[in-house]
Amino acid sequence: MISVRPHRPCAVIGQVVVGVLALLATLALSGQAVHAAESEPAAVDNSTSQGTPPWSPCGARDKKTKVLHQYKRATVAGVAGARATLACGTSGWGFRHIKVRHLSQWEAEAAPLFTPWMDIAHWAIANTLATPCSKLRQTRNDTIQYVAPFELRDQRGKIVRSFGVRVVVGRKTQNIITAYPQKATC
């Protein structure tokens, strides 16, 4: 069993199941492999019907304001709201930006799990916004940056891969501007 855990010593955010003959990876989105520690509630509702993120495609004719998903987010002092919106956006913000600028990064994190990049991106965005290790308000561009570290551990608890996730949300619009994996921090 490979576990996906936060770096800080708190609840297991998700788990990836490893089969005996083959590696069969599922993420929090499948609802089959995710378990919160018994002492702490789950950070987010990770269930979907198909094991894929609830992101409908952003077609060429879709408006930039088309909402793909509303995420719960940790509150920040002096900032209204407790949600962040992933919209189709443009090449500079939202889903289109994430796909154009950060697709290869998300694919690199998804490959060891044998899962589509959107599954891990959705799961990591949800957990980063709900339980960040860092929340930083940037006045120069009027954004809030949420950061959370994650670890992949084998059945013996040995860390086999670590990564962090940064999600940037516009303070006024509450739109997700970008989200990408990075070196583990916090």
Secondary structure, DSSP 8 states (H G I E B T S, - for coil): -EEEE-SSSS---EEE---SSS-----GGGSSS----TTS--SS----SSSS-S-----TTS-TT-EEEEEE----TT---SEEEEE--BTTBHHHHHHHHHHHHHHHHHGGGT--HHHHHHHHHHHHHHS-SEEEEETTTTEEEEEEEEEEE-TTS-EEEEEEEEEEEETTT-BEEEEEEES---
